Amino acid sequence: MPAALAVGQLPLLLVALAAGAGPYTWAAVLLVTAVADTVVAFRCAGGAVRVVALVGAYGAGGWAALAAGWFSWVAVDLSGAARATALLALLAGLALAAARRLADASRATAHALLGGLLLVASAGTVPHAFLPSGWPVPVHLALGVALLAAVRVPLTGPVLRGLLGASAVVQALALLWVVPVVAVAVLGPVSWVGGVWSGAPADARTAVAAGGLWPPHAWTAPVVLLSVAAVLALAVRDAAWRPRALTAALCLTWAALLTLPAVLQLPFLAALSVQFLVTAAPLLTARTRLPGLVLAQVAAVLLVCSALATRTATLTVLAALALLFAAGCRSVNRRVCAAPAALVYAAALVVASGAAVGWPPAHTALPLLSVPAVAALLAARLGAASRATVPVEAAGAAAGLLAVGLAAPDPASLSLVLGLCGVIAAGTAARAGRRFVGVPATGLFVLAVWVRLAAWGVAAPEAYTLPVSVPALLVGAVRRRRDPLLSSWTAYGPGLAFTLVPSLATAWAEPYATRPLLLGAAALLVTLLGARHRLRAPLVFGGAVLALVALHELGPYLAQLAGVLPRWVPPALAGALLLAVGATYERRIRDVRRVREVLGRMS
């Protein structure tokens, strides 16, 4: 029986070969053979006969489907289109009939999906042959959407899932067709970053089509995007999938509206207006959450890129976006995204305004500090419990860093900017939970003083170190009063080292005696204070610096004395010293231990 069935595949093919049949006849012969094999496969319970029938059905049916698809693609007249339509319709009927008879759910779904695709191809053959180029995509999309009517037909679950899957595949292919148009419309405005204020383009299409690159049949993009968005919003009713479908519909509608100005070749200002509405709609709509906020942010960035064409458009768009996102802060759910965005666009507006009026960057830095000031006040108003507090503070810090960078070429302006940033940071540190900001606030004040001193041409290191050491020593004294057990190294060590070490290095490299004398006096005073109050850090620091200063001052005299004395005197003195130390070794050990005990009792 298997051999008989295998030989039974040949008679119709041989007849067609002997008769010199054309391609349509060959496709019909393959279709009839596939139908016969399908009937045999369903009538046989199993075994080798069923395997041979299945191989023949899939083989002949596959070749027939490929041939019918090719006929549909190349059809240019009614006759060819009608024959291709008939072949595809018969193949679709065969696949759907097989899907209804199959017991395995996955195989039945696959056959129903194939049947649905063949049915769409069959119905779209005639429009493909006679409609102008570009129309077949919307037509096939409409036919794919029409497959959704199968939900109202009493079909088995696998067949219904297959038809719905075929509809989804058709819609996905239609979306894939419009990807180039969406990519050009979305990514095209970025090209204006390299041509800031170079002049307004002729229309919206010129604004996005860099180098004149514009896909053909672009008018289908908004149609396809809006159609699929409508299907997702209206057809998906399942509670688990509906939120995802609505999100996808929102994204597709957003993409369609972004491509619409370029497709319609609207004027440049009209295109900017449409992009602003696309930004505002998802931001201010009451039901949108994170997806709408993300789309609003992306649309805002693209709007700013497009507005870089002219000075007026840039300033207007930045001001409008700052106000828009400020208005979006009224909703608690959007505040975490809208508040920092409003600050960012406000900072960009200040910078663009300064560039528009021809200010130097250092002069623009001063009004730019209003943004971190507003951010600090807004963060204080929001409180630590709000999720928007940290993003607002981060936006303000970024604006402050930008102001510092703009003021860097002018030392006088940089000193003022650093001082004002320190004031803002100190105000932030006054809030509960933000005490750690006091450290960078102090650093900003110190940097402001250093930059001002450098601008004045001050070269003495004490002018830079004393403004840090004195407050540090005062803070250490306050901490010691509150906590008497606090180590003097922790309280006074950083303040003493910050001034004594640079001054000592300068004194050793300086040929004059004024600085070493003053440094020695200061070190002696620190040593006496450390001994008086039994503080280890001042005693050790002051004594070490005093000894090194004395060595530096006595060094030239010792060198002269060593040059006058005979050569045998230094070795003799060294030997005598070794003898004295060796003779009094135990006493010196006791002295060292006594000194260590005294230092150990100090705090």
C-alpha positions in Angstrom: 0.0 0.0 0.0 2.8 2.6 0.7 4.4 1.8 -2.6 1.1 2.0 -4.4 0.4 5.4 -2.8 3.9 6.6 -3.8 3.4 5.5 -7.4 -0.1 7.2 -7.3 1.6 10.6 -7.0 2.8 10.3 -10.6 -0.1 9.9 -13.1 -1.5 13.4 -13.0 2.1 14.9 -13.2 2.9 12.6 -16.2 -0.3 13.6 -17.9 0.5 17.3 -17.5 4.0 16.6 -18.8 2.8 14.7 -21.8 0.2 17.4 -22.6 2.7 20.2 -22.4 0.7 22.0 -19.7 1.4 25.5 -18.6 2.5 26.7 -15.2 -1.1 27.3 -14.0 -2.0 23.7 -15.0 1.0 22.4 -13.2 0.0 24.2 -10.0 -3.6 22.9 -10.3 -2.2 19.3 -10.7 -0.1 19.7 -7.6 -3.1 21.0 -5.7 -5.3 18.1 -6.8 -2.5 15.7 -5.8 -2.2 17.4 -2.4 -6.0 17.1 -1.9 -6.0 13.4 -2.7 -3.1 12.8 -0.3 -4.8 14.8 2.4 -8.0 12.6 2.1 -5.9 9.4 2.3 -4.0 10.7 5.3 -7.2 11.4 7.2 -8.8 8.1 6.2 -5.8 6.0 7.4 -5.5 5.4 11.1 -1.7 5.4 11.0 1.3 3.4 9.8 3.5 3.8 6.7 0.6 4.7 4.4 -0.2 7.7 6.5 3.4 8.8 6.5 3.6 8.6 2.7 0.3 10.4 2.4 1.5 13.2 4.7 4.8 13.6 2.8 2.9 13.8 -0.5 0.3 16.2 0.8 2.9 18.6 2.3 5.3 18.3 -0.7 2.7 18.8 -3.4 0.8 21.4 -1.4 4.0 23.4 -0.6 5.0 23.6 -4.3 1.5 24.5 -5.2 1.5 27.3 -2.6 4.8 28.7 -3.8 3.6 28.7 -7.4 0.3 30.3 -6.5 2.2 33.0 -4.5 4.5 33.7 -7.4 1.5 34.0 -9.8 -0.2 36.4 -7.4 3.0 38.6 -7.3 3.5 38.8 -11.0 -0.2 39.0 -12.1 -0.8 42.1 -14.3 -4.2 41.3 -15.8 -7.5 40.1 -14.6 -7.1 36.5 -16.0 -3.8 35.9 -14.2 -5.0 37.5 -11.0 -8.2 35.4 -11.1 -6.3 32.1 -11.6 -3.9 33.0 -8.8 -6.8 34.0 -6.5 -8.5 30.6 -7.2 -5.4 28.6 -6.5 -4.7 30.5 -3.2 -8.3 30.2 -2.1 -8.4 26.4 -2.7 -5.1 26.0 -0.8 -6.5 28.1 2.0 -9.6 26.0 2.1 -7.5 22.8 2.2 -5.4 24.1 5.1 -8.5 25.2 7.1 -10.2 21.9 6.4 -7.2 20.0 7.6 -7.0 22.3 10.7 -10.6 21.4 11.6 -9.9 17.6 11.3 -6.6 17.6 13.2 -6.8 16.4 16.8 -3.4 17.9 17.9 -4.1 21.5 19.0 -0.7 22.9 18.0 -0.8 21.4 14.5 -4.3 22.6 14.0 -3.4 26.1 15.0 -0.4 26.1 12.6 -2.6 24.9 9.7 -5.3 27.5 10.5 -2.6 30.2 10.6 -1.3 29.1 7.2 -4.9 29.0 5.9 -5.6 32.5 7.1 -2.4 33.9 5.4 -3.3 32.1 2.1 -6.8 33.5 2.4 -5.5 37.1 2.8 -3.1 36.6 -0.1 -6.0 35.3 -2.2 -8.3 38.2 -1.5 -5.4 40.7 -2.1 -4.3 39.4 -5.5 -6.7 41.4 -7.6 -6.0 44.7 -5.7 -2.3 44.0 -6.0 -2.5 43.7 -9.7 -4.6 46.7 -10.5 -4.1 49.3 -7.7 -1.3 51.8 -7.8 2.0 51.1 -6.1 1.8 51.5 -2.4 -1.9 50.6 -2.1 -1.5 46.8 -1.6 -0.1 47.2 1.9 -3.2 49.0 3.3 -5.4 46.6 1.4 -3.7 43.5 2.8 -3.8 45.1 6.2 -7.5 45.6 5.9 -7.9 41.9 4.8 -5.8 40.8 7.8 -8.0 42.9 10.2 -11.0 41.3 8.6 -9.8 37.9 9.8 -10.7 39.1 13.3 -14.3 38.6 12.4 -13.6 34.9 12.9 -14.2 35.4 16.7 -17.9 35.7 15.8 -17.9 32.4 13.9 -18.4 29.1 15.8 -14.9 27.6 15.4 -12.8 25.4 17.5 -10.2 27.0 19.8 -7.1 26.0 17.7 -8.6 27.1 14.4 -9.7 30.4 16.0 -6.2 31.0 17.5 -4.7 30.2 14.1 -6.8 32.8 12.3 -6.1 35.4 14.9 -2.4 34.6 14.6 -2.6 35.1 10.8 -4.2 38.5 11.4 -1.4 39.4 13.8 1.2 38.3 11.3 -0.3 40.4 8.5 -0.4 43.5 10.8 3.2 42.9 11.9 4.3 42.7 8.3 2.4 45.9 7.6 4.2 47.6 10.5 7.5 46.3 9.2 6.8 48.0 5.9 6.5 51.4 7.5 9.6 51.2 9.7 11.8 53.2 7.3 9.4 56.1 7.3 9.1 56.1 11.0 12.9 55.9 11.4 13.5 58.9 9.1 10.8 61.0 10.8 12.1 60.2 14.3 15.8 60.2 13.8 15.9 63.0 11.1 15.7 65.9 13.6 18.9 64.8 15.3 20.8 66.0 12.2 20.1 69.6 13.2 22.6 69.3 16.1 25.4 69.8 13.6 23.7 72.8 12.0 22.5 74.9 14.9 20.7 78.1 13.8 21.5 77.6 10.2 18.1 78.6 8.9 14.5 77.3 8.8 13.9 74.4 6.3 11.3 74.7 3.5 8.9 72.3 5.1 8.6 69.4 7.6 9.8 66.8 5.1 13.0 68.8 4.3 13.6 69.1 8.1 13.7 65.4 8.6 15.0 64.0 5.3 18.7 64.6 5.6 20.3 64.6 2.2 16.9 64.3 0.5 16.5 60.7 1.7 12.8 59.9 1.9 11.2 56.5 1.5 8.7 55.9 -1.3 5.0 55.5 -0.5 5.4 57.2 2.8 1.7 58.1 3.0 1.0 54.6 4.0 2.8 54.9 7.3 0.2 57.0 9.2 -2.6 54.9 7.8 -1.0 51.6 8.8 0.1 52.9 12.3 -3.3 54.3 13.1 -5.1 51.2 11.8 -3.1 48.8 13.9 -3.4 51.1 16.9 -7.2 51.1 16.5 -7.3 47.3 16.3 -5.3 47.0 19.5 -7.4 49.5 21.3 -10.8 48.1 20.2 -10.2 44.4 19.6 -8.2 43.2 22.6 -10.6 42.7 25.5 -8.7 40.2 27.6 -8.0 41.7 31.1 -4.4 40.4 31.1 -3.5 41.7 27.6 -5.5 44.9 27.4 -3.0 47.1 29.3 -0.2 46.0 27.0 -2.4 46.5 24.0 -3.3 50.0 25.1 0.4 50.8 25.6 1.2 49.5 22.2 -1.7 51.5 20.7 -0.4 54.6 22.4 3.1 54.1 21.0 1.8 53.5 17.5 -0.4 56.6 17.6 2.5 58.6 18.8 4.7 57.4 15.9 1.9 58.1 13.4 1.5 61.7 14.6 5.3 62.2 14.5 5.4 61.1 10.9 2.3 63.0 9.8 3.9 66.5 9.3 6.6 65.1 7.1 4.2 62.9 5.1 1.9 65.9 4.5 4.8 68.3 3.9 3.4 70.8 6.4 5.2 74.1 7.0 8.1 74.1 9.4 6.3 76.0 12.1 3.2 73.9 11.8 5.3 70.8 12.2 6.8 72.2 15.4 3.3 72.8 16.7 2.3 69.2 15.9 5.4 67.9 17.7 4.6 70.1 20.7 1.1 68.6 20.8 2.5 65.1 20.5 4.7 66.0 23.5 1.9 67.5 25.6 -0.8 64.9 24.9 0.8 61.9 26.7 2.2 64.1 29.4 -1.1 65.8 30.4 -3.5 62.9 29.7 -4.9 61.8 33.1 -4.7 58.0 32.4 -1.1 57.7 31.1 1.7 56.6 33.4 5.3 55.6 32.6 4.8 54.8 28.9 3.2 58.2 28.3 6.0 60.0 30.2 8.7 58.2 28.2 7.0 59.1 24.9 6.6 62.7 26.1 10.3 62.9 26.9 11.4 61.4 23.6 9.1 63.7 21.7 10.4 66.7 23.6 14.0 65.9 22.7 13.1 65.5 19.1 11.2 68.8 19.2 14.3 70.6 20.6 16.5 69.1 17.9 14.1 70.3 15.2 13.9 73.7 16.8 17.7 74.1 16.5 17.2 75.3 13.0 16.5 78.9 14.0 17.2 81.1 17.0 13.6 82.1 17.6 12.3 78.5 17.3 14.9 77.3 19.8 14.1 79.9 22.5 10.3 79.5 22.0 10.4 75.7 22.1 12.6 75.6 25.2 10.4 78.1 27.0 7.2 76.2 26.0 8.7 72.9 27.2 9.8 74.3 30.5 6.3 75.6 31.1 4.7 72.4 29.9 6.7 70.1 32.2 6.2 72.5 35.0 2.5 72.2 34.5 2.9 68.4 34.5 4.3 68.6 38.0 0.8 69.1 39.3 0.2 65.4 39.2 2.1 63.4 41.8 2.6 60.4 39.5 4.3 62.6 36.8 6.3 64.8 39.1 9.2 62.4 39.3 9.8 62.8 35.6 8.3 66.2 34.8 10.0 68.2 37.5 13.7 67.5 36.6 12.7 67.8 32.9 11.4 71.3 33.5 14.6 72.3 35.2 16.7 70.9 32.4 14.8 72.8 29.8 14.9 75.9 31.9 18.7 75.6 32.1 18.9 75.1 28.3 16.7 78.2 27.9 19.1 80.3 29.9 22.2 79.0 28.0 20.4 79.5 24.6 19.3 83.0 25.7 22.9 83.9 26.6 24.2 82.7 23.3 21.4 84.5 21.4 22.3 87.9 22.9 26.1 87.3 22.5 27.1 87.0 26.2 30.4 85.3 27.0 29.9 81.9 28.6 31.2 83.2 32.0 28.4 85.8 32.1 25.8 83.2 31.2 26.9 81.1 34.2 25.5 83.6 36.7 21.8 83.6 35.6 22.1 79.8 35.1 22.6 79.5 38.9 18.9 80.3 39.3 18.1 76.8 38.1 20.0 75.0 41.0 18.6 77.6 43.4 15.0 76.8 42.3 15.8 73.1 42.4 17.0 73.4 46.0 13.8 75.3 47.0 11.6 72.8 45.2 13.4 69.8 46.8 12.9 71.4 50.2 9.2 71.9 49.4 8.7 68.3 48.2 10.4 66.8 51.2 12.4 63.6 51.7 9.3 61.4 51.3 8.7 62.4 47.6 10.2 60.3 44.9 10.9 63.4 42.9 13.2 65.0 45.4 16.4 63.1 44.3 15.8 63.7 40.6 15.2 67.4 41.2 18.4 67.7 43.2 20.3 65.8 40.5 19.0 68.2 37.9 20.0 71.2 40.0 23.5 69.7 40.6 23.9 69.1 36.9 22.9 72.8 36.2 25.4 73.9 38.8 28.2 71.9 37.2 27.3 73.4 33.9 27.5 76.9 35.3 31.0 76.1 36.8 32.1 74.8 33.4 30.9 77.9 31.6 32.6 80.2 34.2 35.9 78.3 34.1 37.7 80.5 31.6 37.2 83.6 33.7 38.7 83.2 37.3 36.8 86.1 38.7 33.4 84.8 37.5 34.4 81.3 38.5 35.1 82.4 42.1 31.7 84.0 42.3 30.0 81.0 40.8 31.7 78.6 43.2 30.8 80.8 46.1 27.1 81.0 45.1 27.1 77.2 44.5 28.4 76.9 48.0 25.6 79.0 49.4 23.0 76.8 47.6 24.7 73.6 48.9 24.9 75.1 52.4 21.2 75.8 52.3 20.5 72.2 51.2 22.7 71.0 54.0 20.5 72.7 56.5 17.6 70.3 55.7 17.2 67.1 57.7 18.6 64.2 55.9 21.0 66.3 53.8 23.7 67.0 56.4 26.3 65.3 54.2 26.0 68.1 51.6 27.8 70.3 54.1 31.1 68.7 53.0 30.8 69.7 49.3 29.5 73.1 50.4 32.7 73.7 52.5 34.7 72.5 49.5 33.0 75.0 47.2 33.6 77.8 49.6 37.3 76.9 49.8 37.6 76.6 46.1 36.0 80.0 45.7 38.6 81.5 48.0 41.4 79.8 46.3 40.3 80.8 42.8 39.9 84.4 44.0 43.4 84.4 45.5 44.9 82.9 42.3 43.1 85.7 40.3 44.7 88.3 42.6 48.2 86.7 42.0 48.7 85.6 45.6 51.5 83.1 45.9 51.8 82.5 49.6 50.5 79.0 50.5 49.2 80.2 53.9 46.6 82.4 52.1 45.1 79.2 50.7 45.6 76.8 53.7 44.6 79.0 56.6 41.0 79.6 55.4 40.6 75.8 55.7 42.7 75.1 58.7 41.2 77.7 61.0 37.5 76.5 60.5 38.7 72.9 60.7 40.5 73.6 64.1 37.4 75.3 65.4 35.2 72.4 64.4 37.6 70.1 66.1 37.5 72.1 69.3 33.7 72.0 69.3 33.7 68.3 68.8 36.3 67.8 71.6 34.1 69.8 73.9 31.1 67.6 73.1 33.1 64.4 73.2 36.1 64.6 75.5 37.2 61.1 74.5 37.6 62.1 70.9 41.2 61.6 69.7 43.2 64.8 69.1 44.4 63.3 65.8 40.8 63.2 64.6 39.9 66.7 66.0 43.1 68.7 65.2 45.2 66.5 62.9 43.7 67.5 59.5 43.6 71.2 60.4 47.2 71.3 61.5 48.5 69.2 58.6 46.7 71.3 56.0 48.7 74.4 56.9 52.0 73.2 58.5 52.9 70.7 55.8 52.7 73.1 52.8 54.3 75.9 54.8 57.2 73.6 55.8 57.8 72.5 52.2 57.8 76.1 51.1 60.1 77.1 53.9 62.7 74.5 53.0 62.7 75.7 49.4 62.8 79.4 50.3 66.2 81.2 50.8 64.8 83.9 53.1 64.6 83.6 56.8 61.2 85.3 57.4 59.0 82.4 56.6 61.1 79.8 58.6 61.1 82.2 61.6 57.3 82.7 61.5 56.7 79.0 61.0 59.1 78.1 63.8 57.3 80.4 66.1 53.9 79.0 65.1 55.2 75.4 65.6 56.6 76.3 69.0 53.3 77.7 70.0 51.5 74.6 68.8 53.9 72.4 70.7 53.5 74.4 73.9 49.7 74.2 73.6 49.8 70.5 73.0 52.0 70.0 76.1 49.9 72.4 78.1 46.6 70.7 77.3 48.1 67.1 77.0 47.1 66.8 73.3 49.2 64.3 71.3 48.5 65.6 67.8 49.6 69.3 68.4 52.6 68.2 70.4 53.9 65.8 67.7 53.0 68.0 64.8 54.5 71.1 66.4 57.6 69.4 67.6 58.3 67.7 64.3 57.9 70.9 62.3 60.0 72.9 64.9 62.8 70.4 64.6 62.7 70.3 60.9 62.7 74.2 60.7 65.6 74.3 63.2 67.5 71.7 61.1 66.9 73.8 58.0 68.2 77.0 59.7 71.2 75.4 61.3 72.1 73.3 58.3 74.3 75.9 56.6 76.2 76.6 59.8 76.8 73.0 60.5 78.0 72.5 56.9 80.5 75.4 57.4 81.6 74.0 60.7 82.1 70.6 59.2 84.3 72.2 56.5 86.5 74.0 59.0 87.1 71.1 61.3 89.7 68.4 60.4 88.4 65.3 58.7 89.0 63.1 61.7 86.7 65.1 64.0 83.2 63.9 62.6 84.1 60.2 62.8 85.5 60.8 66.3 82.4 62.6 67.4 80.2 59.8 66.0 82.3 57.2 67.8 82.0 59.1 71.0 78.3 59.4 70.6 78.0 55.7 70.1 80.1 55.0 73.2 77.9 57.4 75.3 74.7 55.7 74.0 76.1 52.3 74.7 77.2 53.2 78.2 73.8 54.6 79.1 71.7 52.1 77.0 69.5 51.0 79.8 68.8 54.6 81.0 67.9 55.6 77.4 65.5 52.7 77.2 63.8 53.8 80.3 63.6 57.4 79.0 62.1 56.2 75.8 59.5 54.1 77.7 58.7 57.1 79.9 58.2 59.3 76.9 56.0 56.7 75.3 53.9 56.4 78.5 53.5 60.2 78.7 52.4 60.3 75.0 50.1 57.4 75.7 48.4 59.2 78.5 47.7 62.1 76.2 44.5 62.2 74.1 
